[in-house]
Amino acid sequence: MSYPIDDKRSTYTLEDFQRLVDEQQDPEAKNYLLRYSLQYDDNSVFVPRIYLTRDTIDLSALMNHSCDANCASKYVDEVFALRDIEPGSVLTVYYGICITDQLILAAFDTCRCGAPLCAGSNVFTRYKTSEWQHKFYEYCSPYVKRKIDEFREQQNESSKT
């Protein structure tokens, strides 16, 4: 059983999430929590309710990150293709549509996806570039859209001075 990302049974504060991780005696359960939980706002973390059994929670848990992703996933139950995908291809998503450099929990520090335009250590800061915003804004989570809007406002304010 899994719950939608906005279901309060799956939502923890950062403090409660850290407490949950610290309480785990089983290292595999702790690792699963750190790997598959998603911080989706400044103080909110989506925690898979089945972390003790470590079952796959949804389609997006089966998808890897790529800086040249072929899919997008705003929510755990909605995945769609960004372009035609050949049968047998690995399905990938760009983690930066849900995560920014302002979040404490990030999937990794440096990308090594191997894409020709791999972001490297800039995976979670690309949302600040107008080219990236133009291409991916519509696919971003509400949190990332809010951060983009805040960044744009800051840019507009600084250009006025």
Phi, psi and omega per residue, in radians:
M1 nan 2.398 3.029
S2 -2.361 2.862 -3.090
Y3 -2.104 2.647 3.058
P4 -1.065 2.730 -3.066
I5 -1.061 -0.469 -3.138
D6 -1.604 0.072 3.095
D7 -1.346 2.169 -3.043
K8 -1.099 -0.323 3.100
R9 -1.215 -0.290 -3.138
S10 -1.852 -0.017 -3.050
T11 -1.769 2.244 3.093
Y12 -2.177 2.640 2.939
T13 -1.311 2.861 3.091
L14 -1.006 -0.720 -3.136
E15 -1.114 -0.804 3.111
D16 -1.138 -0.650 3.106
F17 -1.107 -0.797 3.138
Q18 -1.081 -0.687 3.089
R19 -1.084 -0.776 3.114
L20 -1.036 -0.788 3.118
V21 -1.103 -0.814 -3.120
D22 -1.092 -0.531 -3.109
E23 -1.340 -0.248 -3.070
Q24 -1.232 2.172 3.076
Q25 -1.511 -0.525 -3.128
D26 -1.473 2.016 -3.115
P27 -1.054 -0.547 3.127
E28 -1.200 -0.671 3.086
A29 -1.144 -0.717 3.112
K30 -1.089 -0.802 3.129
N31 -1.086 -0.718 3.133
Y32 -1.082 -0.772 3.107
L33 -1.031 -0.791 -3.116
L34 -1.199 -0.562 -3.098
R35 -1.424 -0.699 -2.994
Y36 -1.870 -0.065 3.035
S37 -1.383 2.606 -3.069
L38 -2.243 2.028 3.008
Q39 -1.357 2.051 -3.039
Y40 -2.044 0.120 3.069
D41 -2.765 3.090 -3.067
D42 -0.992 -0.595 -3.093
N43 -2.373 0.397 -3.096
S44 -2.169 2.358 -3.128
V45 -2.219 2.239 3.013
F46 -1.476 2.154 -3.127
V47 -2.009 2.159 3.085
P48 -1.043 2.214 -3.093
R49 -1.191 -0.256 -3.082
I50 -1.826 0.495 -3.073
Y51 -1.092 -0.460 3.138
L52 -1.230 -0.589 3.108
T53 -1.594 -0.280 3.124
R54 1.014 0.619 3.035
D55 -1.290 2.721 3.054
T56 -1.187 2.294 -3.019
I57 -1.588 -0.491 -3.079
D58 -2.964 3.093 -3.129
L59 -1.063 -0.688 -3.075
S60 -1.159 -0.408 3.083
A61 -1.214 -0.333 3.133
L62 -1.605 0.012 -3.059
M63 -1.878 2.396 3.108
N64 -1.602 2.867 3.063
H65 -1.404 2.551 2.928
S66 -2.605 2.468 3.064
C67 -1.267 -0.217 3.044
D68 -2.117 0.987 -3.033
A69 -1.084 2.611 3.084
N70 -1.818 -0.067 3.125
C71 -2.371 2.904 3.011
A72 -2.354 2.630 -3.135
S73 -2.577 1.849 3.102
K74 -1.410 -0.613 -3.088
Y75 -2.297 2.833 -3.040
V76 -1.125 -0.331 -3.096
D77 -1.940 0.237 -3.106
E78 -2.363 1.906 3.105
V79 -2.235 2.340 3.126
F80 -2.474 2.698 -3.102
A81 -1.357 2.450 3.049
L82 -1.586 -0.319 3.126
R83 -2.777 3.042 3.085
D84 -1.081 2.430 -3.111
I85 -2.147 2.210 3.130
E86 -1.225 2.495 3.064
P87 -0.969 2.409 3.138
G88 1.526 -0.109 3.127
S89 -1.273 2.631 3.050
V90 -1.302 2.326 3.083
L91 -1.480 2.271 -3.093
T92 -2.294 2.679 3.049
V93 -2.258 2.738 3.081
Y94 -1.668 1.950 -3.056
Y95 -1.076 -0.377 -3.118
G96 -1.179 -0.161 3.076
I97 -1.383 -0.160 3.113
C98 -2.143 -0.286 -2.996
I99 -2.224 2.444 3.033
T100 -2.129 3.006 3.100
D101 -1.189 -0.126 -3.123
Q102 -1.578 -0.072 3.135
L103 -1.595 2.556 -3.124
I104 -1.326 -0.736 3.134
L105 -1.585 1.990 3.071
A106 -2.199 2.596 -3.069
A107 -1.102 -0.548 -3.137
F108 -2.913 2.920 3.137
D109 -1.613 -0.733 -3.078
T110 -2.275 2.280 3.136
C111 -1.416 2.477 3.059
R112 -2.339 0.699 -3.033
C113 -1.220 -0.402 3.122
G114 1.535 0.004 3.103
A115 -1.139 2.571 -3.133
P116 -0.932 -0.627 3.128
L117 -1.896 0.716 -3.131
C118 -0.986 2.377 -3.102
A119 -1.353 -0.254 -3.120
G120 1.047 -2.119 -3.124
S121 -1.467 0.044 -3.112
N122 -1.808 0.283 -3.083
V123 -0.941 -0.773 -3.029
F124 -1.693 0.167 3.057
T125 -1.978 -0.099 -3.111
R126 -1.059 -0.431 -3.138
Y127 -1.038 -0.249 -3.126
K128 -1.488 -0.136 -3.125
T129 -1.681 2.427 -3.091
S130 -1.127 -0.619 3.121
E131 -1.080 -0.800 3.134
W132 -1.139 -0.755 3.132
Q133 -1.035 -0.765 3.141
H134 -1.069 -0.673 -3.081
K135 -1.399 -0.630 -2.948
F136 -2.090 -0.091 -3.049
Y137 -0.898 -0.808 -3.083
E138 -1.112 -0.363 -3.125
Y139 -1.637 -0.153 -3.037
C140 -1.269 2.669 3.030
S141 -1.165 2.792 3.098
P142 -0.963 -0.635 3.118
Y143 -1.068 -0.873 -3.107
V144 -1.168 -0.669 3.065
K145 -1.028 -0.739 3.120
R146 -1.106 -0.720 3.125
K147 -1.160 -0.657 3.076
I148 -1.109 -0.807 3.140
D149 -1.067 -0.722 3.094
E150 -1.109 -0.754 3.139
F151 -1.104 -0.769 3.103
R152 -1.049 -0.750 3.129
E153 -1.084 -0.742 3.094
Q154 -1.076 -0.726 3.126
Q155 -1.102 -0.743 3.123
N156 -1.113 -0.740 3.120
E157 -1.112 -0.759 -3.109
S158 -1.230 -0.485 3.111
S159 -1.318 -0.354 3.119
K160 -1.364 -0.380 -3.105
T161 -1.634 nan nan
